Amino acid sequence: MDDVRPSHDLDAEQAQWQSWIDGVCADLDVPSALVDVAAIHDLSRQVARGLARPLAPVSTFILGLALGRALGQGDEPTGRPELAASLATRITTHL
């Protein structure tokens, strides 16, 4: 068996991801600009490695709750493009 991993066209994959993100966000009527994939991946990686792998998706769920709460309190998504990254950083202080 060949153990060589297949190469990936990361740019093409990210374009597919963005298309999926845009579609889901449109369906749920949420701004796709708030979906900071890098911040979400970084948060889940830090939690998986620093605390426990099963808590990685829980951390991103908590991030979503915090984003929803912040937006419900009047934060404008266009005025806070770094909101997800900022909240993710606060979550990782608890590792």
URWOHU-V338119 format. One record per helix or strand. SS is the DSSP state (hx for helix, st for strand). FROM is the first residue (numbers start at 1). TO is the last residue. If there is no record, write none. Layout:
ss->(SS,SS)
from->(FROM,FROM)
to->(TO,TO)
This chain:
ss->(hx,hx,hx,hx,hx,hx)
from->(10,32,37,53,77,83)
to->(28,34,50,72,79,92)
